[in-house]
């Protein structure tokens, strides 16, 4: 019951940013890009983040850190929101793995060439 209440609790942007580890500006950007949200507003017009809202930045941050672009992330979020089975959305990172490895190796090789 307590976990359910915490999940339903509304958080102001600063608390949501603290909980997710990203800035308020990043949360707003991701909302505009439809990677999170839509975020509800209070009667006074202020954004209020729920437990569900603060879960989305985790996978978004992970894939951004891995080098995926916003368009790719929109595709992944769409798969999750559509309720596809795990085998469908797990195929997403697998499909991007080779491209990410090539990109990472090119950066690494560039650093070696620069220092060598």
Secondary structure as the mmCIF struct_conf table of DSSP 4:
data_model
#
loop_
_struct_conf.conf_type_id
_struct_conf.id
_struct_conf.beg_label_comp_id
_struct_conf.beg_label_asym_id
_struct_conf.beg_label_seq_id
_struct_conf.end_label_comp_id
_struct_conf.end_label_asym_id
_struct_conf.end_label_seq_id
HELX_RH_AL_P HELX_RH_AL_P1 UNK A 2 UNK A 8
STRN STRN1 UNK A 11 UNK A 11
HELX_RH_AL_P HELX_RH_AL_P2 UNK A 13 UNK A 20
TURN_TY1_P TURN_TY1_P1 UNK A 21 UNK A 21
BEND BEND1 UNK A 22 UNK A 22
HELX_RH_AL_P HELX_RH_AL_P3 UNK A 24 UNK A 32
TURN_TY1_P TURN_TY1_P2 UNK A 33 UNK A 34
BEND BEND2 UNK A 35 UNK A 36
HELX_LH_PP_P HELX_LH_PP_P1 UNK A 38 UNK A 39
STRN STRN2 UNK A 40 UNK A 41
TURN_TY1_P TURN_TY1_P3 UNK A 43 UNK A 44
BEND BEND3 UNK A 45 UNK A 45
STRN STRN3 UNK A 47 UNK A 48
STRN STRN4 UNK A 49 UNK A 49
HELX_RH_AL_P HELX_RH_AL_P4 UNK A 51 UNK A 65
TURN_TY1_P TURN_TY1_P4 UNK A 66 UNK A 67
HELX_RH_AL_P HELX_RH_AL_P5 UNK A 70 UNK A 81
TURN_TY1_P TURN_TY1_P5 UNK A 82 UNK A 83
HELX_RH_AL_P HELX_RH_AL_P6 UNK A 86 UNK A 115
#
